[in-house]
Amino acid sequence: MKKMLKIFIVLMLVPAALFSAGSKEDEKIVLTWYQWFDATAHETELMPMIEEFENLHPNVTVELAAIPNEAYWDRLALDIASGVEGDIVTLDTGAGLMGYYSQRPEGAFIPLDDYIDGYVLPDGTRLEEDVLLIDSVKVNGDVVALPYIMFSAPMTVYRKSVLEKAGVNPEDLMTWSGYYEAAKKLTQDTDGDGKIDTYGFGHPAFAETISRWWHMHWLWTAGGGIFPNEAPPYTVDNLIYDGQENVAAIKFLKKMLDETAPAGQKTVSELHSMFANGALATVQIATWTLGNFEAMMSEEDYMNDIGMVPFPAYDLDGAQKAPIYTSWGNPLAISSNSEHPQEAFDFIAFMHTKAAQKLAMRRASPTNKLVYDDFAQIKPKQAEFVQKAQEFEQRIVPDIVQWNQFDRIIQESIKSALLGTTSVEKALSQGQEEMAKALQ
Amino acid sequence: MPALSRKNRERIIVLQFIIPALIVIGIFILFPISKAIVMAFQEWVLTSASPDHPFVGLDNFREVFSLTHFSTMMGNTLVYTLGSVAGKMIVGLAVALLLNRKFTGRGIVRGLMLIPWAMPMVVVTNVFRIALDPNYGLFNSMLSALPFVDGPIQFFSNGTVALTTLVGIGIWKNFPFISLMLLAALQSVPQDYYDAASIDGAGNIQQFRRITWPLIKPIWNTLMILQILWTVKEFELIYLITQGGPNNGTNIIGIDIYLNAFRFYKIGAANAEGVLLLLFCLIFAVIYFRSMHKKGEAV
């Protein structure tokens, strides 16, 4: 009886073992991609590329973790701390990449140098040579992410018809003093009801997560910033936030705001809407803003009534300083907890194919150099923007673990100064004091 | 096996009812609170990458106390809580008294009154940000039309004005709840008392002082303590409108806890602030339970 029972058990176990072995081989690899992109981007850009990737790699499924933009960074930090972040993580080179990387002793993302080395995509793209901004995603000399899309900022856009009516030459907008005079002329009560209905300038005083485009260019172009040239060492002794250059820049911005801009704390979106409906004659934008204008304005206005000039050069007190720009990327990194790093890398590499990069052009600049001719044809204004921006010095905010704290300090101190809650000197000096504390 | 005494059997039955609730409370309330208290005394910084979290004594509390905006933050928390709770209680009572009177359309007005309370906070904050905008805000435009108002008002550009405005929005959002509760209390007061008082020649104010107030006072006190506990933890309303600015003029402890924990990843410091808030809440919780206990004894 016992023997019969043993035979029966063995007969039952053998097919079960064979079945389980077979199913392991057939088991699909599921990769989760953390990103904050909107539903349109999912539909028009990410899903078609994922589908194509899955056709080429039938054993891999890529799932999009739909995380809202405003919750993304909090969620990422907590998920890395809990060890449950996605296999593929979207980052931002100007939003404290180092902070997230440092959450694990050996780094939260794996080094990609060995994967990138000699990797050529089927369409001929060589990752080592053809992808822009790779140097901006290095930690201790290792590439820890692959820039997927990129943005540049800032350019001054203007409404051609409004400038023409006010008799303002667009070239006047290319220096600080010229911009001030032009903005004053453009600030008008056009219908004579006693209220201003066209403003010459707009600047966001509402503290938003990202300060690098909206405030930093004014500081950098005036010769200031947080650290000299935003280069290491990032020490307390090296802080220049309360320096005379920054004071001059914020005082100028305050003068512009008080005399030529809509009052109160406007958000970036509010200002861009005002520009689109003609209530604002000029404003600073990033590459992605053009996509918003395209959606908000009539095709005729978008194509014919928007002009673009470089960010103004500093020319106060007899000094001459060229504008300073920034280009930053949204790189894709692979979690150090990922069980399938090779497949994850195959996917992020695939997102740099010419086809994927062309789809990404809808909202951003591609990082694959080989598609820039197509970019100029498909998105001429964005391509013009990027081309003009490349003529100037590019700078990026310091990638320090305390960046989020710095971001908040910059936003709050400059907001207080611009709104007149406190003097410019005091606001920046308090800001520097808080930065020093954060560094210590 | 000896039979259990009746008392022990009853104890076991009671325990059977209590244990599931105790398990749930233990897992979802007591454990997180005790963990947060422990973390307040540990080095807990997400960006430090250290897997260990050594005990650092009172360092996190020292860090909190040494914040340049600590006194402003605590002052704002106190002003916001007291101002908001006082406003809500007074407006809530006034509206409850009005709605307790008979008039045509009373049912509709009672329903409409609940709209602010039922509105999601995100909607409320956006409505007020737009309505109070100095350029195109409807409310600001109406105010500017008044002869004694000089131009549009910048509601969120000055710390004191911004905090006062936020207190006002907080009152508008939450007074309906107070009104609803007090209305229920008012409706339980027998009409006979008022009839008798009228015969004795008591006016409206005397009737309120001698009849209404003593009878609704226990509910009022309970509501006030609960409101203090809820308001001191305010976050959404302020963060969505001013994010604690300008110049920390509207920064309250709830916002600082969020910033420390989720923006700056200083979990230890955030928990230290949480412990301070817990202590503050505990004081009022004790007052609340004592008042409930007294009320129970009186009944």
Interface residues (C-beta under 8 A of the other chain):
Chain A: D74 A77 L78 I80 A81 G99 S102 Q103 R104 P105 A207 P262 A263 G264 Q265 V401 Q402 N404 Q405 R408 Q411 E412 K415 S416 L419 G420 T421 T422 A427 Q430 E433 E434 K437 A438
Chain B: L46 T47 S48 A49 S50 P51 T68 D133 P134 N135 P152 Q154 F156 S157 N158 G159 Q243 G244 G245 P246 N247 N248 G249 L259 F262 R263 F264 Y265
